[in-house]
């Protein structure tokens, strides 16, 4: 967790998932960000699936300097053709949980239809 760098102040999670995307799957430079899109969609479903079986999960970024990325690649044996999409910390929900609640704006304030 110290290599990831954004999970300070919390106990280490029981499990940590690293989602990656393989650059070799894409054939054109216009697809250069496709792995982040596909990896993000995959991660979204994985997060919902973990919660559906009663596990707590928290997405974590992989925005790190080259030294930490190299350490991650070596530790987890990630080849150069894959890029890091995100980590997901996985554990169990606590007995009690405080949540934030945001107010929602009426749809008319955030959406407009033009003809």
C-alpha positions as CSV (number, residue, x, y, z in Angstrom):
1,X,0.0,0.0,0.0
2,X,2.9,2.4,0.6
3,X,3.8,2.1,-3.1
4,X,0.3,3.1,-4.2
5,X,0.5,6.1,-1.9
6,X,-3.1,7.2,-1.6
7,X,-4.4,4.9,1.2
8,X,-2.5,6.4,4.2
9,X,-4.2,6.5,7.6
10,X,-6.2,3.3,7.1
11,X,-5.4,-0.3,8.0
12,X,-4.2,-2.5,5.1
13,X,-7.2,-4.1,3.3
14,X,-7.5,-7.9,3.4
15,X,-7.3,-8.0,-0.4
16,X,-6.1,-5.7,-3.1
17,X,-6.9,-6.0,-6.8
18,X,-4.9,-4.4,-9.6
19,X,-6.8,-3.9,-12.8
20,X,-4.6,-3.6,-15.9
21,X,-5.2,-3.3,-19.6
22,X,-3.1,-4.9,-22.4
23,X,-1.9,-2.4,-25.0
24,X,-1.3,-5.2,-27.5
25,X,-5.1,-5.6,-27.8
26,X,-5.3,-2.3,-29.7
27,X,-4.1,-1.8,-33.2
28,X,-4.3,1.9,-33.8
29,X,-3.0,5.1,-32.1
30,X,-6.6,6.4,-32.0
31,X,-7.3,3.5,-29.5
32,X,-4.6,4.7,-27.1
33,X,-7.1,5.4,-24.3
34,X,-9.4,2.5,-25.0
35,X,-7.8,0.4,-22.2
36,X,-8.7,3.1,-19.7
37,X,-12.3,3.1,-20.9
38,X,-12.6,-0.7,-21.0
39,X,-10.7,-1.1,-17.8
40,X,-12.9,1.5,-16.1
41,X,-16.1,-0.2,-17.3
42,X,-14.7,-3.6,-16.1
43,X,-13.8,-2.1,-12.8
44,X,-17.2,-0.6,-12.3
45,X,-18.9,-4.0,-12.8
46,X,-16.3,-5.6,-10.5
47,X,-17.0,-3.1,-7.8
48,X,-20.8,-3.7,-8.0
49,X,-20.2,-7.5,-8.1
50,X,-18.1,-7.3,-4.9
51,X,-20.8,-5.3,-3.1
52,X,-23.5,-7.7,-4.4
53,X,-21.8,-10.5,-2.4
54,X,-21.4,-8.4,0.7
55,X,-17.9,-7.2,0.3
56,X,-16.8,-3.6,0.8
57,X,-14.6,-2.3,-2.1
58,X,-12.9,1.0,-2.7
59,X,-11.4,2.1,-6.0
60,X,-7.9,3.6,-5.7
61,X,-5.9,5.4,-8.3
62,X,-2.7,4.3,-10.0
63,X,-1.4,7.8,-10.5
64,X,2.2,7.3,-9.4
65,X,5.7,8.4,-10.3
66,X,7.8,6.2,-12.6
67,X,9.8,4.8,-9.6
68,X,6.6,3.6,-7.8
69,X,5.2,2.2,-11.1
70,X,8.4,0.3,-11.7
71,X,8.2,-1.1,-8.1
72,X,4.6,-2.1,-8.7
73,X,5.4,-3.8,-12.0
74,X,8.3,-5.7,-10.4
75,X,6.4,-6.7,-7.3
76,X,3.3,-7.9,-9.3
77,X,5.2,-9.1,-12.4
78,X,3.3,-6.7,-14.8
79,X,4.8,-6.7,-18.3
80,X,5.5,-3.4,-20.1
81,X,2.7,-3.9,-22.6
82,X,0.1,-3.6,-19.8
83,X,-0.8,-0.3,-18.2
84,X,-2.2,0.2,-14.7
85,X,-5.9,1.2,-14.7
86,X,-6.8,1.2,-10.9
87,X,-6.4,-0.7,-7.7
88,X,-9.5,-1.9,-5.8
89,X,-9.2,-2.4,-2.0
90,X,-11.5,-5.2,-0.8
91,X,-12.6,-6.0,2.7
92,X,-15.6,-6.3,5.0
93,X,-18.0,-3.6,6.0
94,X,-17.7,-2.4,9.6
95,X,-20.6,-3.0,12.0
96,X,-21.6,0.7,11.8
97,X,-21.0,3.1,9.0
98,X,-21.3,6.9,8.6
99,X,-22.2,8.0,5.1
100,X,-22.3,11.4,3.4
101,X,-25.5,12.4,1.8
102,X,-25.7,14.8,-1.1
103,X,-28.7,16.8,-2.2
104,X,-29.9,16.2,-5.7
105,X,-30.8,18.9,-8.1
106,X,-34.0,18.6,-10.1
107,X,-33.3,17.1,-13.6
108,X,-34.5,20.3,-15.2
109,X,-31.6,22.2,-13.7
110,X,-28.9,19.9,-15.1
111,X,-30.3,18.7,-18.4
112,X,-31.6,20.6,-21.4
113,X,-33.2,19.3,-24.6
114,X,-32.6,21.1,-27.9
115,X,-34.4,20.4,-31.1
